[in-house]
Amino acid sequence: MTDFRHAGIAVYWDDFQDSIDLIEMMFDGVQGPVMEENTKFLNKCAPYGFVSMYARTCKITIGSGIVEVLSFSNRESKLPLKLEDSGLTHLAFTVPSVDAVHERIKKMKEIFIHAKPQISPDNRVKLMFVYSRMLNCNFELVEELSIK
């Protein structure tokens, strides 16, 4: 691991902008752009069986860390631990190579890998989500890619 990347906090759809404003105000954060993601990309990264889901995300920089605010239009999911639930949803870490981590952990019975590593729609990062049964926590592993 090279660095702690960000914490993701899911909020109700109607509370999205108010939540961003609150975090900015409380922590003197700097809001990044609001991103829109659809079911196709969400299911490639963390296939929870999202049905017609649409997500809004916004990363807020606080010092050297980031808080990601997420809001989901449809909260249906097939797993009991839902990435789109309210509260802290995952911890994200920057790693030198997502593929190397994938190879290292795929034999671990304690770790559930949601899907193979994926390239983000903006081609800036390669990422994968894993779930630790022991820690009852989702982790996002992120490799920053060189922009060409």
C-alpha positions in Angstrom: 0.0 0.0 0.0 1.3 3.5 -0.8 -1.3 5.7 0.8 -4.8 5.8 2.3 -7.0 7.2 -0.5 -10.5 8.1 0.6 -13.5 7.2 2.7 -16.9 6.9 0.9 -20.1 8.0 2.7 -23.4 7.2 1.1 -26.3 9.6 1.7 -29.9 9.7 0.7 -30.6 11.0 -2.9 -32.3 14.2 -1.6 -29.5 15.0 0.8 -26.6 14.8 -1.7 -25.8 18.5 -2.1 -26.6 19.3 1.5 -24.2 16.6 2.6 -21.4 17.9 0.4 -22.0 21.4 1.7 -21.9 20.2 5.3 -18.6 18.3 4.8 -17.0 21.3 3.1 -18.1 23.5 5.9 -17.1 21.2 8.8 -13.7 20.3 7.4 -12.8 23.3 5.2 -12.9 20.9 2.3 -12.7 21.7 -1.4 -15.4 20.2 -3.6 -14.5 18.4 -6.8 -16.8 17.8 -9.7 -20.1 15.9 -9.3 -19.7 12.6 -11.3 -22.6 10.6 -12.7 -22.3 6.8 -13.0 -24.7 4.3 -14.4 -25.5 0.7 -13.7 -23.2 -0.7 -16.4 -20.0 0.7 -14.8 -21.2 0.1 -11.2 -21.9 -3.6 -11.9 -18.5 -4.0 -13.6 -16.7 -2.8 -10.5 -18.9 -4.1 -7.6 -21.6 -6.4 -9.0 -24.2 -6.1 -6.4 -27.0 -6.7 -8.8 -27.9 -3.1 -9.2 -31.2 -2.7 -11.0 -31.6 0.5 -13.1 -29.3 2.3 -10.7 -27.9 5.7 -11.2 -25.3 7.2 -8.9 -23.9 10.6 -8.2 -20.5 11.0 -6.5 -18.4 13.9 -5.4 -14.9 13.8 -3.9 -14.1 16.5 -1.3 -10.4 17.1 -0.6 -9.7 17.7 3.0 -6.0 18.3 3.6 -4.2 15.4 2.0 -7.3 13.1 2.3 -10.5 12.7 0.4 -14.1 12.1 1.5 -16.3 10.7 -1.3 -20.0 11.4 -1.0 -22.2 8.9 -2.9 -25.9 8.9 -3.6 -27.9 6.1 -5.3 -31.2 6.5 -7.1 -32.3 2.9 -6.5 -31.3 1.1 -3.3 -32.1 -2.5 -4.4 -29.2 -5.0 -4.0 -28.8 -8.7 -3.7 -26.2 -8.7 -0.9 -26.8 -7.9 2.8 -23.8 -5.5 2.9 -24.6 -2.8 0.5 -22.2 -0.3 -1.0 -25.1 2.1 -1.4 -26.3 2.0 2.3 -26.1 5.1 4.4 -23.0 5.7 6.4 -19.4 4.7 5.8 -19.4 2.3 2.8 -15.8 1.6 2.0 -12.2 2.5 2.6 -10.0 3.1 -0.4 -6.3 2.7 -0.7 -3.8 3.7 -3.4 -1.7 0.7 -4.4 1.2 0.5 -6.9 -0.5 -2.3 -8.9 -4.1 -3.4 -8.6 -3.2 -6.5 -10.7 -0.5 -7.5 -8.2 -2.8 -7.1 -5.3 -5.5 -9.1 -7.1 -3.1 -12.0 -7.7 -2.0 -11.9 -4.0 -5.4 -12.0 -2.5 -7.5 -14.1 -4.8 -6.6 -17.3 -3.0 -7.5 -15.8 0.4 -10.8 -17.4 1.7 -11.5 -14.4 4.0 -11.6 -12.0 1.0 -14.5 -11.8 -1.4 -13.5 -10.1 -4.7 -16.4 -8.3 -6.3 -15.0 -8.3 -9.8 -11.7 -8.3 -11.7 -9.9 -5.0 -11.8 -11.5 -2.4 -14.0 -10.3 0.8 -15.7 -12.4 3.9 -14.7 -14.5 5.6 -17.5 -12.1 8.6 -17.4 -9.0 6.2 -17.8 -7.3 7.8 -14.8 -7.3 4.8 -12.5 -7.6 1.0 -12.4 -9.6 -0.2 -9.5 -11.3 -3.2 -7.8 -13.5 -3.7 -4.8 -13.0 -6.4 -2.3 -15.0 -7.4 0.9 -13.4 -8.6 4.0 -15.7 -11.0 5.9 -13.7 -10.8 9.1 -13.7 -7.0 9.1 -17.2 -6.7 7.6 -15.9 -3.9 5.4 -15.6 -3.1 1.7 -12.2 -1.9 0.4 -11.5 -0.1 -2.9 -8.0 -0.7 -4.2 -6.9 2.0 -6.7 -3.9 2.3 -9.0 -3.3 5.7 -10.6 -2.7 5.4 -14.3 -0.4 7.7 -16.4 -2.5 10.0 -18.5 -1.2 10.0 -22.1 
